[in-house]
Each structure stands twice: as C-alpha cells, then as structure tokens.
Amino acid sequence: MGFMNLAPVTAGLVLWNPTNEDFDMQYSGVSFTLKSGEKREIEISAGKHLLNAFGPRGLTSLKYGDEANEERIGRDAIDRNIEFKKRQVVNYNQQNESRKHMNLGYLPPSDIMRRYSKELGLKLLEPYSVRDEERAGIADTRRENEELRNEISELREMMKSLIRSREDDHQDKPQESRGPGNPNWKKRE
C-alpha cells in the first residue's frame, strides 16, 4: 500500500480502486493515477473529496477492520462502476437520439464510450444522416401530391360532365324572350 502525502497527515484514509479502469485524479494541485486494484493512503480531506468525485465510478475507501468485508466492499464498488458505465452509454444514446429529432448532426462516441459499450454489450447508436430522413419525407410528400392530383382530375371530370348535362337539358327547353329593362317583363304575342 503506497502513501501519498497531499497534506500533513494526522490520520489517513485508504482509497481502493477495485474496478477494471484507472482513475486520473487531482486534489489541491497534485495529480496522480490510482490504478485498477490499487490501494493508497492519503490525507482524510483529500480522500473525502476524491470519494465524492469518484465514488459513483467505483472508488471506495477501507478502514481498519474492513479486511473481513473487503470482498463485499469491492463487489459493491464494482456494481457502482458498472451502473456508472451503463448511465454513460444510455445518456450518450439519448443525447444523439434527441439531436436526431432536432435535425442536428451525429456526435461520434469517444474511445472510452466505445470501450464501455463493448465491455457491457450495449449498442451505441449508429451514425445517421439527416439528409436520408429528409429524402424519405420528400418521397412521402411526392406520393401524397400525386394522390391529390388524381383526385382533383376526377373532380374536374365530374364537374365537366355535370355542366354538359345541364347544358344539354337547357338546350332542349324553349327559351323565353325577355326584353330589355324589367326582367319580369314578358313579351306577349
């Protein structure tokens, strides 16, 4: 177990990384990496800060007497790490799905996102093309327009037929002669 003095140590806190990934951390201007499986004793305030930041990713602490429970503590930390990774992949997919619906471009996954996806067997959304969706919409609109054109042509033919039949009916009747002026006036014979 290594010792890192980030501040004068009155009492130390042992941080443990039981996960399968390395954590690059920083506290008070000092950067270090806690490798997978590594345990390190650090000053309590630094340890609490780092636990708050990396606890959801699986970082945990050990105290005197935890040797008997170390396996359970490690499993709990690994479960937190897996849940963290799942959330990252789900959030990535949801973000790209939202961007797709807003006709925004696809955001490619980072290397770590690809690694999480592969490790967990979760599928990352594939790249999409806004133009493909636009083309599909244009094709639908063209089809609808053609259907409307056909309906309008049918209505025109019906109207022409109706007008012709009325004209034919009108020509068969004798016309009344009306003179200029009063429209109710009829010429007497």
Steps between C-alpha positions, in 0.01 A plus 500: 500500500658826385485825692437833337540804717268765357498691828643447846354167603347481843294200402475339160224354291563199279350535152448184299425463131356149455372580148656405169591860405764748616386828656693818421440726800601838630479665840652827610701533180654153528414253225535125527352178363347231715545186292249216481524292818728753672467615862646828618495682833445875478400785728135480615372825342658407166353150527150632571521736205618225266234258628231758422636544149585137417269303730232462230769356274594235756768659717459388861678534832618246751535553870664298771316169544350489148720205400215258579256698284743596225344262244149644557631859494680426173188342341289804600759733346513295179116505480511882529760508225284287268194719567710810428612356167143402406379853575775645284404284200125560548552877535716502186231316302223726634699810410550382142134396472397851610741654251356279226145624571621861493671435162844558653810303408618176660756520782757220464580302816825550687744212537393449860133491395582232242687305767207524745257393230709201401566397861130512592367365171291814449443631150597857415273684260629480145580813304197640325457735214253783528484501120374139488208597722432809289499286185247263656280796590526639146401163353194487727402854398537416130278194541234705682516771230447242225197360682356852535559572129308184406211597727491852353496357144206276591313797650561708184364224280192471722443875482538505120253215470252677728531826305452319166189322625350828624580671170338213310189527721493876452524484118198268475267758667363795299643829604269772623566832347542780738541853401736758631421670824278322745611138529145390589360647181393248238424578146145413405426353167 
